[in-house]
């Protein structure tokens, strides 16, 4: 088994990072994604459908906006605010000096705070459609997002501290992202099945739905927290600077010197809506258009085969085409697929079959993006060291979490706005929830068209990216020569 793992990760027995560490790193990612996705995918639905803010018209509780719009703006602004905190956290990571390193200790320190703040976001006894309830959930959600950042930024930065071999690091990240996707998939598939069953049994009772989401959050927390401790205990940092820790201002200057990283960030921002149908919008579509919330699991699982194949092919794709051109190619392909899906539509069975095939194909850019982006950011850490003499893992990988959060912010915002524009009222029976007959078409158009535009947009900045595999290897050699 050990020989097999060495082959998978490309590691050398007794030298450098070992498979045990790579496995532990991946296990932590699984637990992290259980928590991330129970919040990222279902807190919005908890607010609109369980606390019934989605049924509030303009001027009831919120004077200037409907309840759904308020929820959409909460998701957007909280995530953007949280994303802007990532560079600060990255700077704190780069300043951290402990006997365990600068990234690992946060896995240990933040496990319990993450658990508590996650559960608080889904308190089941808050009164529905109340301004006080909205304020309380907002406070808990903002607190959760900041606490989660304290663990998330160092987790991804840890990959550059395990090894500076771009091939090994890429392999580790490939496995880690696959395991992270598995953790996200468990939540994405099981939770809608459970809530759909509860809704069918209780006649869409919002109180029962609130309790169900709360219990799901508790289970996710109980399962995931030990995984944080496991990752802390079984990894080791090897490439951590021991010089004087940089200030935030210095780190921000480093960030703007890392022009290649900024191209990745710009690509991520442009691509924030490329997978919007796997967020809240997809769940609303399954629940109100297809009239079966449990089908959301199928929608997201259809992406998995293409994503899995693409993930396994990433090492070959990067050798054959380089990371840059593999990234550009799959996103242009994804934009074409979504454009075709939009024009074909969804209102007949054969069209739904075609849409399902489209989702399988869309797993390809999703799978490639999930892995190559992390690997490219790792390469830009080496690029920064080659250019300035400083690595700045914390501030660099803070940009990856920033990209993720921008994507979650845009995904949740677009999803809830499609819900609002479609005229859905969650207090009515599902078959009567749309205010107009055109509501389903509005939701489909918003979800698919924004995804297509975002796919194309994410490819544009990467045409200017220049850290190729050959260039990265040359930089590593030059850095080693300088140190000697």
HELIX and SHEET records of a PDB file:
HELIX    1   1 UNK A    2  UNK A    9  1                                   8    
HELIX    2   2 UNK A   19  UNK A   45  1                                  27    
HELIX    3   3 UNK A   46  UNK A   50  3                                   5    
HELIX    4   4 UNK A   53  UNK A   55  5                                   3    
HELIX    5   5 UNK A   67  UNK A   95  1                                  29    
HELIX    6   6 UNK A  105  UNK A  109  1                                   5    
HELIX    7   7 UNK A  111  UNK A  120  1                                  10    
HELIX    8   8 UNK A  131  UNK A  162  1                                  32    
HELIX    9   9 UNK A  166  UNK A  202  1                                  37    
HELIX   10  10 UNK A  206  UNK A  233  1                                  28    
HELIX   11  11 UNK A  248  UNK A  257  1                                  10    
HELIX   12  12 UNK A  259  UNK A  270  1                                  12    
HELIX   13  13 UNK A  276  UNK A  278  5                                   3    
HELIX   14  14 UNK A  280  UNK A  284  1                                   5    
HELIX   15  15 UNK A  285  UNK A  289  3                                   5    
HELIX   16  16 UNK A  295  UNK A  344  1                                  50    
HELIX   17  17 UNK A  349  UNK A  388  1                                  40    
HELIX   18  18 UNK A  393  UNK A  421  1                                  29    
HELIX   19  19 UNK A  430  UNK A  432  5                                   3    
HELIX   20  20 UNK A  439  UNK A  460  1                                  22    
HELIX   21  21 UNK A  461  UNK A  464  5                                   4    
HELIX   22  22 UNK A  469  UNK A  483  1                                  15    
END                                                                             
